[in-house]
Amino acid sequence: MQKGNAQKGLLMEIEGNRRAILSGCRGILTYTESQIRMRTEGGAVSVYGSGLEMGCMTVDGATVCGRLQRIEFEEGTD
């Protein structure tokens, strides 16, 4: 088992620069038009862009829509 792996348990499907489907999320940490940050098993994942919004949210996943510019992973976020 890897320690501190922000991607652990996270599955992402990216459709161009307009939509990202994330499975394995454990809640929303930040929600603005330019950043959506979600908790994962090993840390957090942030989607940056413009006009961002949640297209769909389930118990363990989310769809982020808008103009996606970058995705970052953080390790060990509480």
C-alpha positions in Angstrom: 0.0 0.0 0.0 1.4 3.4 -1.0 1.3 6.2 1.6 0.5 9.8 0.6 -0.9 9.0 -2.8 -3.4 11.7 -3.7 -4.6 9.7 -6.7 -5.4 6.6 -4.6 -8.9 5.5 -5.3 -9.5 8.3 -7.8 -10.6 7.6 -11.4 -10.9 10.5 -13.8 -12.3 10.7 -17.3 -11.6 13.9 -19.1 -13.6 15.0 -22.2 -11.5 17.6 -24.0 -11.2 20.7 -22.0 -14.9 21.0 -21.1 -15.7 18.2 -18.7 -14.1 15.9 -16.1 -15.8 13.0 -14.5 -14.2 12.1 -11.1 -15.0 8.9 -9.2 -13.7 8.3 -5.7 -14.2 11.8 -4.3 -15.1 12.2 -0.6 -16.5 15.7 -0.6 -16.1 19.3 -1.8 -13.4 21.5 -0.2 -13.6 24.5 -2.5 -16.2 25.6 -5.0 -15.7 28.7 -7.1 -16.0 29.5 -10.8 -12.2 29.2 -11.2 -11.4 26.2 -8.8 -13.2 23.1 -7.6 -11.3 21.2 -5.0 -12.4 17.8 -3.8 -11.2 15.4 -1.1 -9.8 12.1 -2.2 -8.7 9.0 -0.2 -5.1 10.1 -0.3 -5.5 13.9 -0.3 -7.3 16.2 -2.7 -7.7 17.0 -6.4 -8.2 20.5 -7.7 -9.7 21.4 -11.1 -8.8 24.9 -12.3 -10.4 26.8 -15.2 -13.2 29.3 -15.9 -16.9 29.1 -15.6 -16.6 25.9 -13.5 -19.6 24.2 -12.1 -20.7 20.9 -10.8 -22.7 19.1 -13.4 -23.6 16.2 -11.2 -22.6 15.0 -7.7 -23.0 11.5 -6.3 -22.0 9.8 -3.1 -18.5 9.1 -4.4 -18.1 11.1 -7.6 -18.7 14.4 -9.4 -18.8 15.9 -12.8 -17.0 19.2 -13.3 -18.1 21.3 -16.3 -16.7 24.5 -17.8 -13.4 25.5 -19.5 -10.8 23.2 -17.8 -7.2 24.6 -17.7 -5.3 22.3 -15.3 -5.7 19.6 -12.7 -3.5 19.4 -9.5 -3.2 16.7 -6.9 -2.3 17.3 -3.2 -1.2 14.6 -0.8 -2.3 14.2 2.8 -5.1 16.8 2.9 -7.4 16.4 5.9 
